């Protein structure tokens, strides 16, 4: 009999896009339709239904792309940025935040962004990572402060500094 593994607890998650956005265009077309019916006169049934379907279709494609390419998920063992999954064991350190007042860039700011995109997605902020092989990379998230905190504590737990319940480990005697 095969064992069924329980899903890992998610420490941080950003969906990238939400399904409810598909309804915004058709809802707007419905409001316009209601106004036309209430006001009397010509009602543009075909045009409004056509626009609602067209808008829903285009936004559906954008939601699929957003969920695939700009979603973030952190578990106790992995960090997923878009379609790229990075085991936490390969991350040596979360680097300090960049200084907003400084004129100089940090080395990690020009490093490769995790995921299959060419850089950090818009409206997201990069987080510098030093990998165990010595290279630098950028994790990213919209809520970068929470991701930084959760990633730092997950790495500390992984290195054995504390247990997942937050208590310090007791040394074996």
FIMIFI-785695 format. One line per field, with one value per residue: x negated, y, z of N, C-alpha, C in turn; residue number from 1. Coordinates in Angstrom, 3 decimals, padded with zeros to 6 digits. Example, Ala and Ser with C-alpha at 12.3 -4.5 7.8 and 13.67 -1.06 7.14 Angstrom:
neast <- (-013.190/-012.850)
nnorth <- (-005.690/-002.250)
nup <- (007.800/007.080)
caeast <- (-012.300/-013.670)
canorth <- (-004.500/-001.060)
caup <- (007.800/007.140)
ceast <- (-013.200/-012.900)
cnorth <- (-003.300/000.030)
cup <- (007.800/007.870)
i <- (1/2)
***
This chain:
neast <- (-000.836/-000.582/-001.915/-000.204/-001.201/-000.999/000.022/-002.404/-002.783/-001.958/-003.926/-004.022/-002.220/-001.375/001.017/000.650/002.568/006.100/009.081/011.518/011.253/011.953/014.658/015.117/015.221/017.537/019.428/019.433/020.422/022.953/024.021/024.110/025.940/028.220/028.651/029.258/031.646/033.266/033.437/034.762/035.508/033.116/031.540/028.442/027.984/026.475/023.935/023.126/023.136/021.256/018.964/018.719/018.108/015.736/014.054/013.990/012.706/010.110/009.161/009.236/007.106/005.009/005.176/004.569/001.899/000.810/001.145/-000.528/-003.067/-003.690/-003.130/-003.773/-005.117/-005.935/-007.220/-008.156/-010.310/-010.750/-010.940/-008.831/-008.874/-007.004/-007.257/-009.536/-011.086/-012.814/-014.871/-015.082/-017.415/-019.409/-019.773/-021.829/-021.753/-019.643/-019.899/-020.575/-018.122/-018.000/-019.469/-017.499/-018.315/-020.828/-023.115/-024.348/-024.062/-023.215/-025.013/-023.323/-021.088/-021.411/-021.416/-020.230/-016.738/-014.581/-012.500/-010.933/-010.874/-012.333/-013.163/-012.497/-009.061/-006.654/-005.441/-006.346/-008.873/-012.350/-014.254/-017.299/-019.293/-021.772/-023.218/-024.125/-026.133/-027.595/-026.686/-024.476/-021.003/-017.642/-014.803/-011.310/-008.397/-005.109/-004.327/-006.906/-008.124/-006.912/-007.484/-010.296/-010.681/-009.430/-010.917/-013.487/-013.091/-012.369/-014.737/-016.377/-015.162/-015.632/-018.384/-018.615/-018.361/-015.977/-012.899/-009.971/-007.746/-008.520/-010.034/-013.190/-015.685/-016.513/-019.581/-020.949/-021.673)
nnorth <- (-001.166/002.209/005.180/008.157/011.400/014.130/017.431/020.064/022.624/025.906/028.716/031.272/032.976/034.204/034.765/035.771/036.357/036.858/034.928/036.237/038.581/038.154/038.543/041.284/042.804/041.665/042.322/045.115/045.464/044.409/046.331/048.531/047.529/047.318/050.037/050.922/049.493/050.524/053.206/053.193/053.039/052.165/049.028/047.575/044.641/042.539/043.751/044.359/041.820/040.551/042.135/041.592/038.839/038.873/040.533/038.959/036.689/037.649/038.571/036.187/034.800/036.432/036.022/033.296/033.397/035.078/033.524/031.435/032.588/034.721/034.017/033.279/031.041/029.863/027.225/025.011/023.705/024.550/027.274/028.745/030.584/031.867/029.601/028.373/026.333/026.464/024.717/025.231/024.513/025.195/027.861/030.145/032.532/035.288/038.379/041.730/044.427/046.814/050.070/052.808/055.432/055.407/055.923/053.957/050.746/047.566/044.476/042.265/043.347/043.400/040.809/037.616/037.227/035.063/032.523/032.307/034.686/037.658/039.522/041.133/041.081/043.685/045.932/044.413/043.682/043.122/040.674/040.118/037.212/034.986/032.266/028.830/028.011/030.257/032.169/034.946/035.795/036.940/036.881/037.615/039.572/040.914/041.616/042.034/042.394/040.638/038.195/038.240/038.082/035.603/033.868/034.197/033.195/030.571/029.627/029.777/027.852/025.634/025.466/024.598/026.266/026.843/025.194/024.332/025.128/027.390/027.348/027.289/024.904/022.137/021.094/017.891/015.550)
nup <- (000.000/-000.826/000.619/001.445/001.108/003.304/002.456/002.310/004.770/003.978/004.170/003.176/000.678/-002.509/-004.910/-007.515/-009.535/-009.540/-009.782/-009.701/-011.108/-013.715/-013.857/-013.801/-016.279/-017.695/-015.682/-015.754/-018.359/-017.911/-016.177/-017.894/-019.730/-018.065/-017.557/-020.150/-020.621/-018.568/-019.263/-021.603/-025.141/-027.687/-027.182/-026.906/-027.284/-028.589/-028.985/-026.321/-025.082/-026.687/-026.140/-023.392/-023.370/-024.859/-023.255/-020.904/-021.909/-022.669/-020.180/-018.766/-019.975/-019.073/-016.301/-016.114/-017.023/-015.036/-012.696/-013.323/-013.826/-012.036/-009.435/-005.982/-003.611/-000.470/001.342/004.045/002.939/000.295/-002.094/-004.295/-007.158/-009.516/-012.101/-011.254/-008.908/-005.949/-003.836/-000.329/000.885/-000.874/-000.555/000.974/002.438/003.311/002.006/003.299/003.138/000.427/000.602/000.574/000.458/-000.585/-003.303/-004.622/-006.116/-004.757/-005.090/-005.484/-006.674/-009.389/-009.998/-011.242/-011.507/-009.753/-011.183/-014.438/-015.772/-017.228/-015.401/-012.212/-011.643/-012.479/-009.964/-007.904/-005.443/-005.244/-003.401/-002.041/-002.407/-001.273/-002.671/-001.975/-003.697/-004.054/-005.818/-006.631/-006.322/-006.998/-005.089/-005.180/-004.421/-003.958/-001.375/-000.009/002.464/004.305/003.006/003.146/005.953/006.572/004.946/006.003/008.624/007.976/006.837/009.085/010.729/009.152/009.268/011.806/014.017/015.331/016.168/014.139/015.698/016.961/019.298/020.908/020.042/022.059/023.281/022.689/025.188)
caeast <- (000.000/-001.407/-001.607/000.221/-001.893/-000.200/-000.537/-003.234/-002.186/-002.414/-004.327/-003.733/-001.645/-000.759/001.577/000.245/003.781/007.297/010.120/012.646/011.028/012.618/016.045/015.228/015.681/018.947/020.253/019.564/021.351/024.278/024.467/024.459/027.175/029.306/028.897/029.947/033.012/034.003/033.606/035.653/034.845/032.387/030.691/027.402/027.799/025.370/022.665/022.747/022.801/019.985/017.890/018.561/017.398/014.386/013.306/013.777/011.709/008.768/008.754/008.987/005.725/004.105/005.202/003.793/000.481/000.427/001.035/-001.651/-004.371/-004.014/-002.688/-004.873/-004.722/-007.041/-006.937/-009.306/-011.415/-010.943/-010.446/-008.416/-008.696/-006.514/-007.373/-010.812/-011.070/-014.162/-014.939/-015.658/-018.777/-020.362/-019.889/-022.720/-021.467/-018.809/-020.728/-019.851/-017.409/-018.789/-019.324/-016.768/-019.034/-022.131/-023.202/-024.959/-023.255/-023.782/-025.340/-022.205/-020.054/-021.618/-021.445/-019.106/-015.495/-014.059/-011.348/-011.329/-010.791/-013.650/-013.485/-011.476/-007.821/-006.187/-004.744/-006.976/-010.188/-013.326/-014.892/-018.587/-019.613/-023.075/-023.035/-025.227/-027.223/-028.275/-026.029/-023.410/-019.729/-016.607/-013.426/-010.483/-006.999/-004.426/-004.507/-008.292/-008.505/-006.471/-008.264/-011.648/-010.626/-009.121/-012.051/-014.572/-012.809/-012.402/-016.148/-016.892/-014.648/-016.309/-019.752/-018.571/-018.375/-014.752/-011.933/-008.843/-006.778/-009.051/-010.838/-014.591/-015.998/-017.285/-020.717/-020.898/-022.696)
canorth <- (000.000/003.412/006.210/009.448/012.444/015.307/018.619/020.890/023.866/027.067/029.790/032.540/032.722/035.264/034.045/036.310/036.912/036.294/034.533/037.181/039.671/037.820/039.014/042.748/043.272/041.333/043.074/046.467/045.360/044.217/047.635/049.333/046.943/047.722/051.465/051.057/048.990/051.455/054.489/053.010/053.241/051.026/048.239/046.954/043.304/041.808/044.436/044.227/040.417/040.302/042.778/040.878/037.581/039.230/040.973/037.808/035.822/038.231/038.597/034.793/034.514/037.149/035.365/032.056/033.785/035.592/032.405/030.589/033.247/035.681/033.573/032.970/030.164/029.439/026.160/024.758/023.118/025.128/028.590/028.728/031.906/031.530/028.166/027.865/025.877/026.476/024.122/026.175/024.070/025.826/029.283/030.306/033.706/036.375/039.580/042.884/045.270/047.892/051.366/053.713/056.710/055.218/056.091/052.746/049.530/046.370/043.489/041.366/044.017/043.095/039.344/036.974/037.073/033.702/032.397/032.284/036.024/038.266/040.370/041.186/041.593/045.000/046.042/043.511/044.166/042.047/040.333/039.521/035.903/034.406/030.821/028.039/027.912/031.545/033.115/035.775/035.739/037.777/036.447/038.813/039.459/042.189/041.824/041.594/042.433/039.374/037.109/038.300/037.589/034.165/033.167/034.219/032.250/029.207/029.255/029.545/026.548/024.623/025.349/024.005/027.239/026.724/024.247/024.998/025.703/028.648/027.179/026.971/023.491/021.752/020.277/016.495/015.291)
caup <- (000.000/-000.898/001.610/000.917/001.842/003.631/001.813/003.173/005.234/003.222/005.070/002.498/-000.642/-003.314/-006.051/-008.815/-010.136/-008.915/-010.735/-009.695/-012.067/-014.976/-013.790/-013.833/-017.597/-017.877/-014.731/-016.307/-019.488/-017.322/-015.672/-019.065/-020.248/-017.166/-017.798/-021.440/-020.470/-017.707/-019.917/-022.755/-026.425/-028.263/-026.292/-027.726/-026.736/-029.208/-028.710/-024.917/-024.820/-027.392/-025.366/-022.120/-023.643/-025.292/-022.080/-020.021/-022.537/-022.556/-018.779/-018.402/-020.385/-018.175/-014.994/-016.269/-017.078/-013.724/-011.755/-013.714/-013.884/-010.968/-008.120/-005.059/-002.512/000.387/002.307/004.921/002.173/-001.040/-002.485/-005.697/-007.767/-010.844/-012.381/-010.727/-007.515/-005.393/-002.498/000.631/001.214/-001.788/-000.200/002.119/003.252/002.802/002.132/003.839/002.180/-000.154/001.254/-000.330/000.404/-001.220/-004.752/-005.151/-006.129/-004.158/-006.123/-005.731/-007.465/-010.807/-010.122/-011.918/-010.746/-009.774/-012.077/-015.843/-016.340/-017.419/-014.260/-011.173/-012.244/-012.041/-008.689/-006.944/-005.042/-005.123/-002.134/-002.370/-001.846/-001.576/-002.786/-001.417/-004.673/-004.091/-006.727/-006.083/-007.031/-006.412/-004.910/-005.304/-004.003/-003.744/000.060/000.160/003.871/004.904/002.407/003.723/007.330/006.557/004.337/006.984/009.716/007.419/006.711/010.438/011.161/008.343/009.774/013.130/015.110/016.099/015.630/013.498/016.625/017.446/020.500/020.680/020.170/023.238/022.867/023.148/026.213)
ceast <- (-000.892/-000.938/-001.203/-000.446/-000.946/-000.807/-001.327/-002.493/-002.795/-002.700/-003.998/-003.204/-001.100/-000.260/001.134/001.394/004.970/008.370/011.250/012.472/011.704/014.030/016.178/015.758/017.137/019.872/020.472/020.522/022.788/024.850/024.902/025.772/028.378/029.656/029.659/031.401/033.852/034.315/034.563/034.878/034.121/031.494/029.728/027.037/026.550/024.024/022.205/022.383/021.462/018.812/017.648/017.768/015.949/013.523/012.995/012.703/010.293/008.282/008.484/007.547/004.720/004.048/004.399/002.297/000.000/000.243/-000.179/-002.995/-004.683/-003.419/-003.911/-004.326/-005.961/-006.533/-008.192/-010.520/-011.716/-010.400/-010.104/-008.141/-008.273/-006.594/-008.662/-010.683/-012.515/-014.121/-015.619/-017.073/-019.818/-020.556/-020.738/-022.260/-020.494/-019.598/-019.905/-019.167/-018.338/-018.482/-018.692/-017.518/-020.361/-022.042/-023.747/-023.976/-023.981/-024.053/-024.143/-021.117/-020.222/-021.690/-020.186/-017.909/-015.027/-012.791/-011.841/-011.215/-012.183/-014.073/-012.394/-010.206/-007.424/-005.383/-005.200/-008.344/-011.103/-013.877/-016.181/-018.821/-021.035/-022.876/-024.275/-026.392/-027.967/-027.625/-024.929/-022.160/-018.762/-015.297/-012.601/-009.067/-006.408/-004.574/-005.898/-008.723/-008.125/-007.253/-009.670/-011.660/-010.382/-010.278/-013.226/-014.316/-012.804/-013.844/-016.768/-016.423/-015.376/-017.740/-019.794/-018.585/-017.108/-013.830/-010.778/-007.832/-007.292/-009.899/-012.258/-014.810/-016.803/-018.407/-020.588/-022.012/-023.188)
cnorth <- (001.243/004.435/007.491/010.512/013.613/016.517/019.456/022.156/025.029/028.194/031.161/032.212/034.008/034.605/034.556/036.969/036.219/036.037/035.549/038.323/039.412/038.407/040.529/043.278/042.934/042.075/044.502/046.467/045.152/045.515/048.532/048.830/047.358/049.198/051.656/050.585/049.986/052.766/054.392/053.261/051.979/050.359/047.453/045.575/042.621/042.432/044.254/042.791/040.071/040.904/042.054/039.590/037.861/039.659/039.806/036.883/036.350/038.228/037.182/034.404/035.194/036.506/034.064/032.385/034.289/034.484/031.534/031.291/034.202/035.297/033.171/032.064/029.699/028.358/025.960/024.247/023.824/026.551/028.490/030.155/031.659/030.030/027.561/027.527/025.768/025.805/025.096/025.782/024.702/027.312/029.390/031.430/034.635/037.647/040.756/043.697/046.342/049.190/052.328/055.039/056.620/055.403/054.833/051.584/048.428/045.376/042.613/042.008/043.799/041.581/038.851/036.891/035.628/033.667/032.454/033.645/036.646/039.153/040.278/041.761/042.966/044.886/044.990/044.073/042.980/041.901/039.607/038.204/035.528/032.902/030.097/027.900/029.238/032.572/033.877/035.611/036.678/036.999/037.722/038.523/040.855/042.571/041.318/041.570/041.107/038.197/037.077/037.705/036.084/033.349/033.103/033.219/030.807/028.736/028.992/028.189/025.420/024.393/024.814/024.973/027.165/025.732/025.001/025.599/026.980/028.536/026.818/025.475/023.243/020.833/018.882/016.264/013.889)
cup <- (000.000/000.127/000.901/001.769/002.086/002.934/002.816/003.570/004.455/004.205/004.492/001.119/-001.246/-004.590/-007.419/-009.535/-009.490/-009.961/-010.805/-010.694/-013.402/-015.004/-013.932/-015.166/-017.860/-016.908/-015.226/-017.494/-018.996/-016.785/-016.833/-019.671/-019.390/-017.361/-019.103/-021.351/-019.665/-018.419/-021.104/-024.046/-026.851/-027.213/-027.177/-027.169/-027.285/-028.857/-027.278/-024.557/-025.465/-026.604/-024.047/-022.317/-024.031/-024.108/-021.147/-020.593/-022.399/-021.114/-018.276/-018.772/-019.460/-016.794/-015.044/-016.258/-015.721/-012.710/-012.063/-013.522/-012.743/-009.621/-007.295/-003.967/-001.770/001.334/003.155/004.143/000.857/-001.132/-003.960/-006.131/-009.208/-011.035/-011.829/-009.247/-007.038/-004.018/-001.531/001.028/000.299/-001.486/001.058/003.037/002.531/003.062/002.652/002.729/001.627/000.585/000.261/-000.518/-000.355/-002.732/-005.414/-005.093/-005.391/-005.284/-006.475/-006.597/-008.966/-011.039/-010.826/-010.984/-010.864/-010.612/-013.506/-016.517/-016.413/-016.261/-013.214/-011.795/-011.689/-010.757/-007.673/-006.598/-004.808/-003.720/-002.490/-001.654/-002.228/-001.563/-002.274/-002.393/-004.841/-005.007/-005.999/-006.935/-006.329/-006.307/-005.007/-004.837/-003.901/-002.275/000.432/001.619/004.551/004.327/002.986/005.139/007.366/005.986/005.310/008.103/009.210/007.263/008.080/010.957/010.436/008.835/011.201/014.272/015.951/015.418/014.996/014.456/017.280/018.691/020.122/020.849/021.430/022.773/023.475/024.157/026.124)
i <- (1/2/3/4/5/6/7/8/9/10/11/12/13/14/15/16/17/18/19/20/21/22/23/24/25/26/27/28/29/30/31/32/33/34/35/36/37/38/39/40/41/42/43/44/45/46/47/48/49/50/51/52/53/54/55/56/57/58/59/60/61/62/63/64/65/66/67/68/69/70/71/72/73/74/75/76/77/78/79/80/81/82/83/84/85/86/87/88/89/90/91/92/93/94/95/96/97/98/99/100/101/102/103/104/105/106/107/108/109/110/111/112/113/114/115/116/117/118/119/120/121/122/123/124/125/126/127/128/129/130/131/132/133/134/135/136/137/138/139/140/141/142/143/144/145/146/147/148/149/150/151/152/153/154/155/156/157/158/159/160/161/162/163/164/165/166/167/168/169/170/171/172/173)
***
